[in-house]
Amino acid sequence: MALLSVSALSVSLLIIAAVVVVVSADDNVPVPENKADINKWFNANIKPFSERKSTLDPELVKAEEAARTIKVRKDGSGDFKTISEAVKTVPADNTKRVIIEIGPGEYNEKVKIDFTQHFVTLIGSSQTDRPVISHGDTAKVYGTVDSATVIVLAKYFVGANLIIKNSAPRPDPYKKDGQALAMRINGDKGAFYNCKFLGYQDTLCDDRGNHFFKNCYIEGTVDFIFGRGTSLYLNADLFVYGEKGLTVVTAQGRNAESENTGYSFVHSVIRGSGKGTTYLGRPWGGMPRVIYAYTEMTKVVHPGGWTIKDPKDAGKLYYGEYKSTGEGSNVAKREKFAKHLTANEVKPFITLGYIQASKWLLPPPKLAGSTKISRGLRTNFKTDSYYLN
């Protein structure tokens, strides 16, 4: 009996030693009410890649383990002088993370990451001296969605430390075809960190898929965040040019109850010019869904909060607010169709589960350095550490 017990103990110890510790994102823990706790919450729930390999999408794991880096520098000291040149090296049906590190300066070009150019990262080499990607197309010439300066159609995109700008002048608010997009994100599982999106009408087309925005600045006039995305905006700075004409922050495009789409803004700020002239949202689709939680709303926000063309559509809307602050957050004069959410009602929209983050969302990228690539060997990239843990 004693011998058997020792053997059993040995086997048990071997089994315990073989157990792999799995760390995954907790999709059910809501963003804390205290804004000072955001980073602690995020770091606790979105662990580095090395700790979550067994819980992430298998194709994402494969891509991250084979990451390669390209440098773009305007002065010619990198591998390419333009971002578009670097993007061209990403093959169709790409399966490996391609990190395009962009040096400071203004890049006057239109950048498109096509449907099968998955796993691309555009990252500024500095968090403070961020590169500017600028172009001036408008809807009048190119159509609304194709007017964007940066267009991303592929999955698993990451943007960090970037300023993306549509340089077209502010349009006449009473004329058509004034849309001029800075960014269009149409690929699933895309994330943005420390980015600025500059424009006026329709600045950011947050179109299709699950998206995450953290510490981003977005400015505009009318519908300057619009589309059919399922997106969580954490600590967003929303600046409205609201001193003339109709100004609206969002135009979300959900069209049916079965569509699990919508925008959720948590611990964000709405500020800008004008007083009481800017609406939080209006419909683009028939059943739009937008939520603001713990958001500071300054005097720019219209007392009614939301606007619709036809009162008959009021029952189809899901416009919710929860524990927001500031002069513009007073719910006394809100439209009757606006929802004043309870803690239980708002919870699904302020957790990482809203965007299914446990399968794909990773911490902000940190560059570990890469060697310069000879122009004669553009396909021989150095594999290096993408995420510093």
Disulfide bonds with the S-S distance in Angstrom:
none
